[in-house]
Amino acid sequence: MRHRNGLRKLNRTASHREAMLRNMTVSLLRFEAIKTTLPKAKELRRVVEPMITLGKTPTLANRRLAFDRLRDREIVGKLFAELGPRFAKRPGGYLRILKMGFRVGDNAPMAYVELLDRPEGSATAEAPAVE
């Protein structure tokens, strides 16, 4: 049985994985859409969705928790000023993961991760590739 074995290790050490997911979370919250591999996207969802839920209640304790997890003051401000109120009515499911085919070099499955309910102006900007 696979009880309590829900984490994808992504062939990295724990510290590297934590840093990578933190960087990808900050990039996703900054640009609101990124391109990455499918397993990383699915694991990123487990990190980003609790952060947005945290941003829905703007208390000092939640700001400190968000800063401890993100380590980027600008993104913490955006999380509580823009993203929290934007998703206030939504009970969960803040991300959309779209499959994009396979990468040319190693045939890895690629995915496009974006926040739901994005403003129209940001849809024209190209999403940065985070790998």
N, C-alpha and C positions, 0 to 999 in steps of 0.2 A: 504494500500500500504506500501511497505517496503523501501521507499526512505530514503537514508542516514542511514540505519541500517545495514551496511555490516560487522560489527565487531563481531567475536565470543568472548564471554566473558570467556569461558572455566572455569566457576564457580570459578573465582578468583577476587580479588580486582584489581583495575587499576595498582597500584604500583607493586603488585605481578606478574601480567600478563606482565607488561613492563620488569621487571627484568628477568622473565622466558624466554621471547622471545629474550632478549639481550643475555642471556647465551646460548640459543640454536643456535642463529646466530653465536656467536663466536665458538661454538663447530662445527657447520657445516662448517664454513670457515676454521677451523684448520684441521679437519679430512676429509673434503670433502664428508662425508657420515655419516648419523646418523640414528638410529631407534627410532621412537616415535609413538604416537597415530595419527590416521588419521586427526582428527580435528586440533590438534596442528601443524601437517605438513602443512595443507592447510593454516593455519594462518601464519606460519613461512615463507611461500612463499611470503606473502605480505610485509615482513620485509627484507628478504635477497635479492630479485631481485632489489629493488631500491639501495641497498648498492653496488651491483656489477656494476650497471649502474653508480653510483657515482665514482667507481674505474676506470672507463674507461677513465676519463679525469683527469690526475694527477696534479691538481692545489693545492696551499696551502689552499685555502678556502675549497676545497673538502676534503682534508686530515683532516682539523679541524672539518668539519661536521661529517666525518666518526669516528673520535676519540670521538666526543661528543656522538655519538650513540652507539659505541661499547665499549669504555673505555678499550681497550687492544691495546697497542702500537705495539706488535708483529703482531697481526692480521691485523691492519691497514697497516703495511708495506707489508704484504703478499697480501693484497687486491690491492694495487697499483702497486706492483712489478710483481706479478704472475697472479692474477685472472683478473685484468683489461685488460692487453694485450692478455690473452687467449681468452677473450670473446669480443675483439674489433670489430670483423666482425659480431657478432651475435646481432640482433636487440632486443632481449629479450628472455624470456623463458630459463633461465639458470639452472633450477632445474628439476629433474625428481622425481616424487612421485610414488612409487610402493607399492601396497597393499600387506600385508604379512599375512593375516588371522586375527585371534583373540587371544588376550592375555589369558593365562590359568586362572589367578586368577579372573578377573572380566569380561571377554569376550569383552574387549574393542578392536575396530578395530585398528590394528597396520599398520604402513607404514614405508618404507625405503626411506629416502630422500637423494638424492645425486646430486652433481653438474655434469653437462654434460661435455664432453670432458676431463675426468680425465686422467692423465697419467697412463700408464700400471702398474707401480710399486705400486701405491696406491690401485689398485683393489684387490690385494691379502690380504691386511690388513683388519682385522675385524672391522666393524663400531661399535663405542660405542653406547650403549643404553642410550638415553636421555628421561626421562619420567617426 
